[in-house]
Amino acid sequence: MRLKDFERQFETLLLDEPAEHILRVLVNRPHAANSLSTKMGEEIIDVFLALAVSPAVYRCVILTAAGDRVFCAGADLKERDGMSDEAFQRQHYLFERMMRQIWECPVPVIAALNGHTMAGGLELALNCDFAYAVETAKFGFPEVKRGIMPGGAGTQHLPRRIGEARAKELILTGEPFSAAQALEWGVINRICAAGRLMEEVLETAGRICANAPLSTVQAKKSITHGLQMDVRTGMFFEIEAYYRLIPTRDRQEGINAFVEKRDPVFTGR
């Protein structure tokens, strides 16, 4: 799967390749605070399902959004206004699948948070592997103020990132928190000046892409799934992931490049 393989134009997303081996997925509903619509859910699933089916095409994915104020404000409440309970449940199931598709992506996914990241937008970020954000970004789960609760794995990912007690405080009060707090607590990895966010994300993505792609995929898998296991079981899972790399050409290339004192050229084989 490459960009040219998508036969239709997306309505809510923009896709491009800002550098070799990197796919950038840009949420493109700035008129609606980049809020999650049914169509956006369908399109994000399409993109990340294609990545799961063809993980060797790209070595890193960047998830970001249009504009310079809001990454994503959560679900589009105007679209939900007047929805029947049945239609609401159908849409939410779509959003659940969308979040899981991002979380299960075999390729490393970096969130570039260009502005406020709230509710389902924060869940989008938490389902990525890690995130960089601009210093003006605000974060939060205000769902309890709207008669619902986080439902895109927010109650699962946030406690694992920042601890149970702090996650309960934030989710149960619905109060926002700053980029500085998000960095201190481990929600994001780095704060960037607004004009340098994408530059810094691309630098990190480039460093990932320079490594053996099979190694990064296996390492990500080992971390993600190992965290769902007890330590001893996780250790055995790690070894299974490790042994799959021994017969690869890239492992031999890594050794050869080290011995020959040159940069390795990895091919994903």
N, C-alpha and C positions, 0 to 999 in steps of 0.2 A: 504494500500500500504506500503510494506517494500521493502528493497533492493532485497530480494529474489523474489519479485513479478514481477520484470522486467525480461522478458524472454530473452532479447537480451543484448549484451555487447555494451556499448556506445563507439562511435569513438572519441568524442571530450570532454567527461566528465569523471571524476572519482567520484564515490559516496562511502561514507563510513559512519559509525556510531562511531564517536570518543568517545562518552559517551552515557549513557542511555538517550533516548528520543531526541537525537540530530542527525540530518542529515547534513552531510557536502557535498556540491556540489562543485567540483573542476574543473574549466575550464582547459582543458588539451591540449593546442596547443602551447607549449613554442617555438617550431621551427618557429612559425608565430606570435610571440609576443602576443599569446593568442587572436588573432583577431577573430572577429565574422564571421563565415562562415554559409552558408545555412544549412549545417548539424548540426552545433551547435545550431542554432535557433530552428530547429526541435526538438533536444534532450532536450533543456531547457524547451520548451513548454511541452513536454511529462512529465518531472519530476514535474513541478509546477502545471500542470493540475491534476496529480495524487495526489498531496498534497491538492489541492482544493477539490477533490472528497472525500478524506479520511483525513480530518484535525486532527483527534484524534490520528493518529499513532505517529506523532512527535510533540514535544512541542517547538522546535526551529530549524531553518535552518541557516547554515553558507554558504555563497557564497564566494569562494576564487578562487585562480588560481595557476597553477604550476609555479615553478621557483622562483627566488628572485629578479627579476628586473622589470617585467611588470605584472600588474594585467590583463589589457586588453587595446589594442591600438585602439580599435574601429573596424569598418568593415574591412574585408580582401579586400584591394583594388586590390590585384593581382587576386582574384577570380572575381572581378567586371570588370576587364580590358576586353574590348570587348563585354560586356553584351549589349544586345539590351535594348531599353527603357522599353519594355514590361517585359523582364526578371528582370531588375532592380526593377521595381515596384512590381513584384511578391515577390522578395526577401525582399524588404523593408516592404511590408505588413506582411510578416512572422516575421521580427524583431519587428514591432509594436506590434503584438500579443504576442511575447516573453516578451517584456517589461511590457505589461499590465498584463500578467500572473504572473510575479514576484510581481508587485505592488498590485495585488488583492489577493495574497496568504494570507489565513486566519491565518496562523502560523507566528509568528515573524521571520523576516529574517534579519540577521546581515551580512554586507559585511566586509570581512577581506581583505584589499587592500595591497597586498604584494609588490607592485611596481607601476610603472607609470599607471595612470588611465585616459585615454584620449578618447574623442569623445564618441562613443557608449559604451566604457568601463565605462566612468563617468556616463552615463545614466543607465547602469546596477546598479551602486552603488546607484544612487539617487532613483531608484525604490525599493531599499531595505529600511527597516525601519530606520536603522542607520548604521554607518560605523566606523571602526577603521582602521588606516593606518600606514605603516612604515614611518619613518621620511624622507626617501630619495624619497618618492613618489612625482611625479609631476602630475598635473591635468590640464585639459583644454578642450575647445571645438574649435578645429581648422577647423571645417567644412567649414567656409566661405572662407578659403584659398584653398579649393578644389572645389569651385563652388556649394556647397550645404549648408545645415544648419542642426542643431540638429533636429532629427526627431523621437527620442525615448522618448519623453516627457521632453527632456532637457530644452526647452524653457518654460516649465510649472513648473517643479520641482525646477530648480535653482532659479528663482525669489522668489518662496515661501520660500526657505531656506535662501537666503542672501539679498533679497530686489531687487526691480526692477532696480534701477540705476546701482548697481554693476553688476548684471547679464547681463544687456545690454552691459556694458563696456567689460566684459569678452567674451561674445558671439560674439559681433560685431567686436572686434579686433582679436579674435582667439588666444590671447596670453595665455601662460600657467601660472599657479600659484603653489606655493609650498604647502607642507603639513602644514607648520606653518600657512600660510594664510587660507588654507582650514579649519583648526581648529578654527582660530579666527573668520571666517565668518560663521561657522556652517555647512559646507559641510560634515565634519567628526566630530565624538564625541571625539576621542582620538588618540594621536600619540603614537606608541609603538616602542621600540627597535626592530630591525629586528628579533632577536632571540626569542622575547617574544610575537610577534603578536598573534600567534594562542593560546598560553597559556592564554593571557588576554581575547581574544574573547571567549574561552571555559569557562573561569571563569564567564563571564557575561552571557553566554548562560546557564550555570549551575544554576545561580541565577534565571533566567527566568523559567527554567524547574522545579525548586523547588516550584514555585507558582502554584495556581490552574489553570490548562490549559484552562478551559472554561472562567475563568476570564481574562486571558491574551488575548484570542481570541476576547472576547467582548470589552475589553478596546481598543485593536488595531483598531477594526472596528469602534468604536465610535470616536476615534481620526481621523482616515483616512477619513471617510465619513463626519464627522462633520465639518472638515475643508473646505468642498465643499459647506457648507450651511451658511446662516446667523446665528448669535449667538443664537437667540431665537429658530429657527428650530433645530439647533444643540443640544440645551439643551433638547428638547423633544426626539430627537433621542437617546441621552445618556440615558435618563430614560427608554426608550424601551429596550435598551441593558442591562441596570442594572436589570430590572425586570425578565429577562430571567434567571438570576443567583439565584433568591430567592428559587425556588423549587429544587435546585441541592443538591446532597449528599455532594459535596465538600464545599458548603457554611456551612452546618451543621458541617462538619469535621473541618473547620477552627475555628468555635466557640468552639467545643469540645476540640480541641488541645490547644486553648488559656486558657480555664478554667482549663484543666488538666496539664498545664505547660509542654507541650511536642511539638515536631515538628509535624506538620500535615502530613498526608499521603494522597495525592490527587490522585484520580483515573480518573478524567475527566468525572464524572457522576453527 
